[in-house]
Amino acid sequence: MSDIPSREEALAIVHEFTGNENLRRHMYAVEAAMRAYARKYGEDEDRWGLTGLLHDFDYERWPNQERHPTQGHPSAGSAVLEERGVSEDVRRAIVSHAEYTGVEPETRMERSLRAVDELTGFLVACSLVRPHGIMDLEPKSVKKKMKDRSFAAAVDRDAMREAAEAIDEEMSDHIRFVIGAMREIAGELGLEGKPA
């Protein structure tokens, strides 16, 4: 393995540690969004994508409900990745995506991971209540759902907005961009909607 795994190696890690299909799909969505932003910014698409794919691989095994800064997810996963030779920049990005670790995202890759993580989950929730899934989801509908505090109540709307600002993206543009990335793998995400 080089300083980053191949996609096949990363998928094997995800499957080794995560049995929950919805959690796997979340990681695929974050990977797609990270690859899209890497292309937009002229960055290393594989490095960014694999960071997104691996960011929650340890969550099922070490969920860290206590939000301990150095134990459980994502610190436990970072230690596994270090043992497997994954580079420090990828591991740091993964640790920085969880605010409670106290590791602030500094690089563009780190800030982008935090910006797409929560948003992809919210977009899945929005898509699941629509007959056509993500295929006709628009930022206006997403922003309306953001105002409804009872919808996907666990999602921190302020954190989503702050994360978008941290990558200098206007919220509607950020939402549209991430929807576009997720549409490319809608079938894999189970978000194509019901057949007509």
C-alpha positions as a printed Julia matrix, in Angstrom:
196×3 Matrix{Float64}:
   0.0    0.0     0.0
   1.29   3.48   -0.83
   0.6    6.35    1.59
  -3.05   6.09    0.55
  -4.86   2.84   -0.15
  -6.32   2.01   -3.53
 -10.1    2.36   -3.73
 -10.37  -1.45   -3.54
  -8.24  -1.5    -0.37
 -10.27   1.34    1.15
 -13.54  -0.45    0.35
 -12.16  -3.6     1.97
 -11.47  -1.58    5.15
 -14.99  -0.11    5.06
 -16.52  -3.59    4.65
 -14.28  -5.08    7.34
 -15.42  -2.58    9.96
 -18.92  -1.57    8.8
 -21.82  -3.94    8.26
 -24.57  -1.3     8.2
 -25.5   -0.6     4.58
 -26.81   2.91    5.32
 -23.55   3.87    6.99
 -21.63   2.47    4.01
 -23.82   4.52    1.68
 -23.09   7.63    3.73
 -19.38   7.03    3.17
 -19.96   6.55   -0.58
 -21.87   9.85   -0.69
 -19.1   11.71    1.12
 -16.54  10.13   -1.21
 -18.5   11.31   -4.27
 -18.77  14.86   -2.92
 -15.08  14.95   -2.0
 -14.04  13.72   -5.45
 -16.23  16.39   -7.05
 -14.72  19.16   -4.92
 -11.2   17.87   -5.63
 -11.93  18.17   -9.37
 -13.35  21.66   -8.88
 -10.33  22.83   -6.91
  -7.72  21.02   -9.02
  -6.7   18.77   -6.13
  -5.81  15.06   -5.92
  -9.14  13.34   -6.57
  -8.06   9.94   -5.27
  -6.63  11.33   -2.03
  -9.72  13.45   -1.37
 -12.13  10.69   -2.38
 -10.49   8.03   -0.23
 -10.45  10.43    2.72
 -14.21  10.78    2.29
 -14.71   7.05    1.85
 -12.78   6.2     5.02
 -13.93   9.04    7.28
 -16.53   6.99    9.21
 -15.29   3.42    8.69
 -14.76   2.99   12.46
 -18.06   4.53   13.58
 -20.03   1.28   13.85
 -17.33  -0.41   15.96
 -16.41   2.59   18.13
 -19.38   5.02   17.9
 -18.11   7.34   20.66
 -21.49   8.53   21.95
 -19.56  10.24   24.77
 -17.8   12.34   22.12
 -14.43  11.7    23.74
 -11.77  13.76   21.94
  -9.13  11.02   21.7
 -10.94   7.68   22.15
 -13.48   5.99   19.91
 -14.51   7.37   16.52
 -12.63   8.91   14.69
  -9.44   8.58   16.75
  -9.68   4.78   16.94
 -10.0    4.63   13.17
  -7.05   6.94   12.71
  -4.91   4.55   14.75
  -6.01   1.62   12.54
  -5.19   3.61    9.41
  -1.78   4.57   10.82
  -1.01   0.87   11.4
  -1.95   0.25    7.77
   0.39   2.93    6.46
  -2.15   5.63    5.55
  -0.58   9.09    5.41
  -0.87  11.65    8.18
  -2.73  14.23    6.06
  -5.56  11.78    5.38
  -5.71  10.71    9.02
  -5.68  14.31   10.24
  -8.53  15.22    7.88
 -10.57  12.31    9.22
  -9.96  13.3    12.84
 -10.72  16.97   12.1
 -14.17  16.2    10.62
 -15.5   15.57   14.14
 -15.68  18.87   16.0
 -15.36  17.22   19.42
 -11.79  16.04   18.71
 -10.6   19.62   19.03
  -8.6   19.22   15.79
  -9.62  22.2    13.69
  -9.76  21.71    9.93
  -6.98  23.77    8.37
  -6.37  22.51    4.84
  -8.84  22.78    2.01
  -9.29  19.0     2.1
 -10.05  19.06    5.83
 -12.52  21.93    5.53
 -14.21  20.28    2.55
 -14.64  17.0     4.42
 -16.38  18.78    7.27
 -18.52  20.74    4.78
 -19.81  17.7     2.91
 -20.15  15.23    5.79
 -23.24  16.57    7.54
 -24.75  17.91    4.32
 -24.7   14.54    2.54
 -26.62  13.0     5.43
 -29.18  15.77    5.32
 -29.56  15.4     1.55
 -30.22  11.68    1.99
 -32.98  12.5     4.49
 -34.48  15.03    2.06
 -34.3   12.55   -0.83
 -35.96   9.71    1.06
 -39.21  11.66    1.46
 -39.45  12.48   -2.27
 -40.94  10.19   -4.93
 -38.0   10.82   -7.31
 -35.34  10.64   -4.62
 -32.36  12.9    -5.25
 -33.0   13.1    -8.99
 -35.19  16.22   -8.79
 -34.05  17.57   -5.42
 -33.25  21.29   -5.57
 -31.51  23.63   -3.1
 -34.76  25.53   -2.47
 -36.41  22.37   -1.11
 -33.34  21.54    0.99
 -33.24  25.04    2.5
 -36.94  24.78    3.33
 -36.26  21.5     5.17
 -33.36  23.18    6.99
 -35.84  25.68    8.45
 -38.04  22.83    9.72
 -36.26  21.99   12.98
 -38.34  18.82   13.47
 -37.03  17.35   10.19
 -33.75  15.42   10.7
 -33.61  17.14   14.07
 -30.16  15.78   14.97
 -28.52  17.7    12.12
 -26.85  20.93   13.23
 -27.95  23.51   10.66
 -25.58  26.18   11.94
 -22.62  23.8    11.64
 -23.63  23.04    8.03
 -23.75  26.75    7.17
 -20.45  27.5     8.93
 -18.76  24.59    7.14
 -19.94  25.91    3.76
 -18.6   29.37    4.64
 -15.26  27.8     5.61
 -14.81  26.6     2.01
 -16.06  29.94    0.61
 -19.2   28.4    -0.86
 -22.61  30.06   -0.78
 -25.06  27.61    0.81
 -27.34  27.17   -2.22
 -24.35  26.61   -4.51
 -22.83  24.15   -2.03
 -26.1   22.22   -1.79
 -26.5   22.16   -5.6
 -22.91  20.99   -6.07
 -23.17  18.15   -3.55
 -26.55  17.05   -4.95
 -24.9   16.85   -8.38
 -22.09  14.67   -7.03
 -24.53  12.36   -5.27
 -26.78  12.06   -8.33
 -23.87  10.47  -10.19
 -24.08   7.48   -7.82
 -27.8    7.71   -6.95
 -28.34   4.0    -7.66
 -25.52   2.99   -5.33
 -26.98   5.29   -2.67
 -30.52   3.96   -3.1
 -31.75   7.47   -3.92
 -33.13   7.09   -7.46
 -36.71   7.25   -6.19
 -39.6    4.95   -6.98
 -40.15   3.86  -10.59
 -43.02   5.66  -12.33
